[in-house]
Amino acid sequence: MRSRACHPLIIATEEDRHEAVSHQVPSHHGTTEDWHKEIAKFIAGMDGDPALKGKVGYRCMKGRDSADYYHIATVIDDAGRVALQERPFFKHYTEATRSISGGTVEVIPLEVIAETAAG
């Protein structure tokens, strides 16, 4: 199986939006389906956590014609970021992402300049 790429993570707030994108080119030895289950499990953990509800958004996208993955997170405030980072499922997912990408995940903080009303 070809390596997958994991692209930077995005984090944002209304006024001090923090955004980052993460790029991943995984060298994962499992199946694509296994990795997609890990991603879904991470998102379910976030969706099921009342402390994160409305404070953290997350997307994982894959290049249509590549093995590259892009992880985009939006965190509304520092409390949401800290709460997320304290969760065991975040630590597990971060370790899995690092492992799958061969030890390197590039994270690029982004600043929102303008966006549509739907964000």
C-alpha positions as a Markdown table, in Angstrom:
| # | Residue | x | y | z |
|---|---|---|---|---|
| 1 | Met | 0.0 | 0.0 | 0.0 |
| 2 | Arg | 1.3 | 3.5 | -0.9 |
| 3 | Ser | 2.2 | 5.8 | 1.9 |
| 4 | Arg | -0.5 | 8.4 | 3.0 |
| 5 | Ala | 0.3 | 12.0 | 3.5 |
| 6 | Cys | -1.1 | 14.0 | 6.4 |
| 7 | His | -1.3 | 17.7 | 5.9 |
| 8 | Pro | -1.4 | 20.5 | 8.5 |
| 9 | Leu | -4.1 | 21.2 | 11.1 |
| 10 | Ile | -6.2 | 24.4 | 11.2 |
| 11 | Ile | -7.5 | 26.0 | 14.4 |
| 12 | Ala | -9.6 | 29.2 | 14.7 |
| 13 | Thr | -11.7 | 31.6 | 17.0 |
| 14 | Glu | -14.2 | 34.3 | 16.2 |
| 15 | Glu | -11.9 | 37.1 | 17.2 |
| 16 | Asp | -8.6 | 35.3 | 17.7 |
| 17 | Arg | -9.3 | 32.3 | 15.5 |
| 18 | His | -6.5 | 29.8 | 15.7 |
| 19 | Glu | -6.3 | 27.7 | 12.6 |
| 20 | Ala | -3.8 | 25.1 | 11.5 |
| 21 | Val | -3.6 | 22.5 | 8.8 |
| 22 | Ser | -1.8 | 19.2 | 9.1 |
| 23 | His | -0.3 | 17.2 | 6.2 |
| 24 | Gln | 0.2 | 13.5 | 6.4 |
| 25 | Val | 1.9 | 11.1 | 4.0 |
| 26 | Pro | 1.3 | 7.9 | 6.0 |
| 27 | Ser | 3.6 | 4.9 | 5.9 |
| 28 | His | 0.9 | 3.0 | 7.6 |
| 29 | His | 1.0 | -0.8 | 7.4 |
| 30 | Gly | -2.7 | -1.3 | 8.0 |
| 31 | Thr | -5.5 | -0.8 | 5.5 |
| 32 | Thr | -7.1 | 2.5 | 4.4 |
| 33 | Glu | -10.3 | 1.3 | 6.0 |
| 34 | Asp | -8.5 | 0.9 | 9.4 |
| 35 | Trp | -7.1 | 4.4 | 9.2 |
| 36 | His | -10.6 | 5.8 | 8.3 |
| 37 | Lys | -12.0 | 4.0 | 11.3 |
| 38 | Glu | -9.4 | 5.7 | 13.5 |
| 39 | Ile | -10.3 | 9.1 | 12.1 |
| 40 | Ala | -14.0 | 8.4 | 12.7 |
| 41 | Lys | -13.3 | 7.2 | 16.2 |
| 42 | Phe | -11.5 | 10.5 | 16.9 |
| 43 | Ile | -14.3 | 12.6 | 15.6 |
| 44 | Ala | -16.9 | 10.6 | 17.6 |
| 45 | Gly | -14.8 | 11.3 | 20.7 |
| 46 | Met | -14.9 | 15.0 | 20.0 |
| 47 | Asp | -18.6 | 15.0 | 19.1 |
| 48 | Gly | -19.5 | 13.1 | 22.3 |
| 49 | Asp | -17.5 | 15.4 | 24.6 |
| 50 | Pro | -19.7 | 18.2 | 26.1 |
| 51 | Ala | -16.6 | 20.3 | 26.9 |
| 52 | Leu | -15.7 | 20.4 | 23.2 |
| 53 | Lys | -19.2 | 20.9 | 21.8 |
| 54 | Gly | -19.3 | 24.1 | 19.8 |
| 55 | Lys | -15.7 | 24.8 | 20.6 |
| 56 | Val | -13.8 | 22.6 | 18.2 |
| 57 | Gly | -14.4 | 21.7 | 14.6 |
| 58 | Tyr | -12.4 | 19.0 | 12.7 |
| 59 | Arg | -12.2 | 17.7 | 9.2 |
| 60 | Cys | -10.0 | 15.1 | 7.6 |
| 61 | Met | -9.8 | 15.1 | 3.8 |
| 62 | Lys | -7.8 | 13.0 | 1.4 |
| 63 | Gly | -6.5 | 14.1 | -2.0 |
| 64 | Arg | -8.8 | 12.7 | -4.6 |
| 65 | Asp | -6.0 | 11.3 | -6.7 |
| 66 | Ser | -3.3 | 10.9 | -4.1 |
| 67 | Ala | -2.7 | 9.2 | -0.8 |
| 68 | Asp | -2.3 | 12.5 | 1.0 |
| 69 | Tyr | -4.5 | 13.4 | 4.0 |
| 70 | Tyr | -5.3 | 16.9 | 5.2 |
| 71 | His | -6.5 | 17.4 | 8.8 |
| 72 | Ile | -8.2 | 20.7 | 9.5 |
| 73 | Ala | -9.2 | 21.8 | 13.0 |
| 74 | Thr | -10.9 | 25.0 | 14.1 |
| 75 | Val | -10.8 | 25.8 | 17.8 |
| 76 | Ile | -13.0 | 28.7 | 19.0 |
| 77 | Asp | -10.9 | 29.6 | 22.0 |
| 78 | Asp | -7.9 | 28.5 | 24.1 |
| 79 | Ala | -10.2 | 26.7 | 26.6 |
| 80 | Gly | -11.4 | 24.5 | 23.7 |
| 81 | Arg | -7.8 | 23.8 | 22.6 |
| 82 | Val | -6.6 | 22.9 | 26.1 |
| 83 | Ala | -9.7 | 20.7 | 26.7 |
| 84 | Leu | -9.0 | 18.9 | 23.4 |
| 85 | Gln | -5.4 | 18.4 | 24.1 |
| 86 | Glu | -6.2 | 16.9 | 27.6 |
| 87 | Arg | -8.4 | 14.2 | 26.2 |
| 88 | Pro | -7.0 | 10.6 | 26.0 |
| 89 | Phe | -8.5 | 10.1 | 22.5 |
| 90 | Phe | -6.6 | 13.2 | 21.3 |
| 91 | Lys | -3.3 | 11.8 | 22.6 |
| 92 | His | -4.1 | 8.4 | 21.0 |
| 93 | Tyr | -5.0 | 10.0 | 17.7 |
| 94 | Thr | -2.0 | 12.3 | 17.7 |
| 95 | Glu | 0.3 | 9.3 | 18.3 |
| 96 | Ala | -1.5 | 7.2 | 15.6 |
| 97 | Thr | -1.1 | 10.1 | 13.1 |
| 98 | Arg | 2.6 | 10.5 | 13.9 |
| 99 | Ser | 3.1 | 6.7 | 13.6 |
| 100 | Ile | 1.2 | 6.4 | 10.4 |
| 101 | Ser | 3.1 | 9.3 | 8.8 |
| 102 | Gly | 6.5 | 7.8 | 9.7 |
| 103 | Gly | 7.1 | 10.1 | 12.7 |
| 104 | Thr | 6.5 | 13.5 | 11.0 |
| 105 | Val | 3.3 | 15.5 | 10.9 |
| 106 | Glu | 3.7 | 19.0 | 9.5 |
| 107 | Val | 1.5 | 21.5 | 11.4 |
| 108 | Ile | 1.0 | 25.0 | 9.9 |
| 109 | Pro | -0.9 | 27.6 | 11.9 |
| 110 | Leu | -3.1 | 29.8 | 9.7 |
| 111 | Glu | -4.7 | 33.2 | 10.1 |
| 112 | Val | -8.2 | 33.8 | 8.8 |
| 113 | Ile | -8.2 | 36.8 | 6.5 |
| 114 | Ala | -11.7 | 36.6 | 5.2 |
| 115 | Glu | -14.4 | 33.9 | 4.7 |
| 116 | Thr | -17.9 | 33.3 | 3.6 |
| 117 | Ala | -20.8 | 33.5 | 6.1 |
| 118 | Ala | -20.9 | 29.7 | 6.3 |
| 119 | Gly | -17.3 | 29.6 | 7.3 |
